[in-house]
Amino acid sequence: MGLLSNRIPKDSLKPGDHIYSWRAAYVYAHHGIYIGDDKVVHFTRRGQEVGTGTILDILLVSSTPKRPLAPCPTCSSREEAGNNGVLLSCLDCFLSGGILYRFEYSVNPALFLAKARGGTCTLAVADPDDVVVHRAKFLLEENGFGCYNVFKNNCEDFAIYCKTGLLVINQTTMGQSGQAVSIIGGPLAAVLSTPLRLVTTNVYGMAATAVGVYCVSRYAADIGRRTDVVKVDVEDLTRRLATGLVQVIEPQIVAGPLTESQEALQICS
């Protein structure tokens, strides 16, 4: 595995790995949890979905693997997935002709910032592989992972939760993934750096500042750095989803810390 690439061969996979493959000309990556025997559990757009109301609803259709001409005996059918959007696929169908990458956990800040593209690594610490596989299978068999949304609750959020048990929760809401931060953070960095044109007309200086703002926003929004995260048992998560106690929210680049009253509300709910 290279410094800036997480590409891996298939024979290095082990159950509990968080894997992904780029889609739509590297605009977006699809993420899942490898559970062994060439099988992947992943969260897709096949279930209930909240649209963004933008062209992204048309462009980012990569979460569902391409349908083979003949039915795959391993992969979940649309009917088996029901409305929860969590599917079981064989590795080949999950990759859909793409390249296999492994998402990295517990990376140091320097490496995190060196990987300028979000959705490839995190500062957060992963749980043991058997716990990860249990979470993925439980969500597959039970109530899924809520309504799919490109920015607010997507395949990367699902995989990161399976690996860490962490959710960005604030007053019974849950937050967004690293690649969502990249999509939002790039334009935001450009906007925030615009006032520098009053100080310098050097395009390189403005570009460097925009990159710096973008990297800071990614670092601050990483689930391994945020203070508004809660460890949630998968059994409790499915109960909250089934009863509407956890819902998807609008994405935020940086969220403030929870108050003690908010934490108490979450623990009691």
CORJOUR-V497199 format. One record per backbone hydrogen bond with DSSP energy under -0.5 kcal/mol. CO is the residue of the C=O (numbers start at 0). NH is the residue of the N-H. E is the energy in kcal/mol with one decimal. If there is no record, write none. Layout:
# CORJOUR-V497199
CO	NH	E
CO	NH	E
This chain:
# CORJOUR-V497199
5	101	-2.4
8	11	-1.6
9	12	-1.7
13	16	-1.8
16	18	-0.7
16	33	-2.8
17	102	-2.9
18	31	-2.4
19	100	-2.0
20	29	-2.7
22	26	-1.1
22	27	-1.6
23	26	-1.2
27	22	-3.7
29	20	-1.8
31	18	-2.3
31	33	-0.5
32	40	-2.8
33	15	-3.6
35	38	-1.3
37	90	-2.0
38	34	-2.3
38	35	-0.7
39	41	-0.5
39	88	-2.9
40	32	-2.9
41	86	-3.2
43	46	-0.7
47	147	-2.9
48	50	-0.6
53	56	-1.6
54	57	-1.7
54	58	-2.3
55	59	-2.8
58	60	-1.7
60	63	-0.7
62	64	-0.5
76	80	-1.9
77	81	-1.1
80	83	-1.4
80	84	-0.5
82	47	-2.1
83	144	-0.9
84	43	-2.7
84	86	-0.6
86	41	-2.2
86	88	-0.5
87	75	-3.2
88	39	-3.3
89	93	-2.3
90	94	-2.5
91	95	-1.9
91	96	-0.6
94	97	-2.2
99	7	-1.8
100	19	-2.2
103	121	-1.6
107	111	-2.4
108	112	-2.3
109	113	-1.7
110	114	-1.8
113	115	-1.7
119	103	-1.8
121	106	-1.9
123	105	-2.4
127	130	-0.6
127	131	-1.9
128	132	-2.5
129	133	-1.9
130	134	-2.3
131	135	-2.2
132	136	-2.6
133	137	-2.5
134	138	-2.4
135	139	-1.8
136	140	-2.3
137	141	-2.0
138	143	-1.2
142	145	-0.7
145	144	-0.5
147	49	-2.9
148	152	-1.9
152	148	-2.3
153	157	-2.0
154	158	-2.2
155	159	-2.8
156	160	-2.3
157	161	-2.4
158	162	-1.9
159	163	-2.2
160	164	-3.1
162	126	-3.4
164	231	-2.7
166	168	-1.1
166	229	-2.3
167	174	-1.2
171	246	-1.5
172	169	-1.1
173	248	-1.3
176	180	-1.7
177	181	-1.8
178	182	-2.2
179	183	-2.3
180	184	-3.8
181	185	-1.9
182	186	-0.7
183	187	-1.8
184	188	-2.8
185	189	-1.9
186	190	-2.2
187	191	-3.0
188	192	-1.9
189	193	-0.6
190	193	-1.0
192	195	-1.7
193	196	-2.3
194	197	-1.9
195	198	-1.5
195	199	-3.3
200	202	-0.6
201	205	-2.1
202	206	-2.1
203	207	-2.5
204	208	-2.1
205	209	-2.3
206	210	-2.4
207	211	-2.1
208	212	-2.6
209	213	-2.4
210	214	-2.6
211	215	-2.3
212	216	-2.2
213	217	-2.2
214	218	-2.6
215	219	-2.6
216	220	-1.7
217	221	-0.9
218	221	-0.7
221	224	-2.1
221	225	-1.8
227	168	-1.3
229	166	-1.9
229	231	-0.6
232	236	-2.4
233	237	-2.2
234	238	-1.4
235	239	-2.4
236	240	-2.7
237	241	-2.4
238	242	-1.7
239	243	-0.6
239	244	-2.3
239	245	-1.0
240	243	-0.7
246	173	-1.6
258	262	-2.1
259	263	-2.2
260	264	-1.9
261	265	-2.1
262	266	-2.3
263	267	-1.9
264	268	-1.4
